[in-house]
Amino acid sequence: MQKFKSLGILIVIIVIGYNVYNYFKVKSEIGNNEIEECSRKFRLTNPKIDKKVAEKYCECIIERLGEKYKNSDIGAEKILVNERSVLQDCFDKANH
């Protein structure tokens, strides 16, 4: 009986471990997709900007402002006005 309990606990630990791993893998992929999409849009409006700079910029923006405006109804123009200093700081960091 103890053998079956140990086997059951091992299976539960493996399943939970796999689910946690899968969660972070999917979360990482979603984050990468957001960065790529942001970078693409940023380079459309700023064609002289290098792709790596745009990706660093978008990563910074998403990290610093993503949670704050995640479920917000505020338009992009209003965010640009409200967070101008954060956007400039991220751009300066991406450029160096």
C-alpha positions in Angstrom: 0.0 0.0 0.0 2.9 2.4 0.9 4.3 1.7 -2.6 1.1 2.9 -4.3 1.0 6.0 -2.2 4.5 6.9 -3.1 3.8 6.2 -6.7 0.6 8.3 -6.6 2.5 11.2 -4.9 5.2 11.0 -7.5 2.7 11.2 -10.3 0.9 14.2 -8.7 4.3 16.0 -8.3 5.2 15.3 -12.0 1.8 16.5 -13.2 2.0 19.7 -11.1 5.6 20.3 -12.2 4.7 19.9 -15.8 1.7 22.3 -15.5 3.9 24.9 -13.8 6.6 24.5 -16.5 3.9 24.8 -19.3 2.4 27.9 -17.7 5.7 29.7 -17.7 6.5 28.5 -21.2 3.2 29.8 -22.6 3.6 33.1 -20.6 7.0 33.6 -22.1 5.8 32.9 -25.6 3.0 35.4 -25.2 5.4 38.0 -23.9 7.7 37.4 -26.8 4.8 37.8 -29.2 3.8 41.1 -27.6 7.3 42.4 -27.9 7.6 41.4 -31.6 4.2 43.1 -32.4 5.1 46.2 -30.5 8.5 46.3 -32.2 6.9 45.9 -35.6 4.5 48.8 -35.0 7.2 51.0 -33.5 9.4 50.5 -36.6 6.5 51.2 -38.9 6.3 54.7 -37.5 10.0 55.0 -37.0 11.7 53.3 -39.9 15.2 54.5 -39.0 15.1 52.6 -35.7 17.0 49.3 -35.6 15.0 46.2 -34.7 17.1 45.4 -31.6 16.6 48.9 -30.3 12.9 48.7 -30.9 12.7 45.3 -29.2 14.6 46.6 -26.1 12.3 49.7 -26.1 9.1 47.5 -26.3 10.4 45.1 -23.6 11.0 48.1 -21.3 7.6 49.6 -22.0 5.7 46.3 -21.5 7.6 45.6 -18.3 7.0 49.1 -16.8 3.5 49.9 -18.2 2.0 46.6 -19.2 0.3 45.7 -15.8 -0.8 49.3 -15.2 -2.7 49.6 -18.4 -3.5 45.9 -19.0 -7.3 46.2 -18.5 -7.6 49.9 -19.1 -10.0 51.7 -21.4 -7.6 54.6 -21.8 -6.6 55.2 -25.4 -3.0 55.0 -26.7 -2.8 58.8 -27.1 -3.7 59.4 -23.5 -1.2 56.9 -22.3 1.5 58.6 -24.5 0.7 61.9 -22.8 0.5 60.4 -19.3 3.6 58.3 -19.5 5.9 60.5 -21.7 8.8 60.4 -19.2 8.6 56.6 -18.9 8.6 56.2 -22.7 11.5 58.6 -23.1 13.4 56.7 -20.3 12.8 53.4 -22.0 14.0 54.8 -25.4 17.1 56.3 -23.9 18.0 52.9 -22.2 17.3 51.0 -25.5 19.5 53.3 -27.4 22.6 52.8 -25.2 
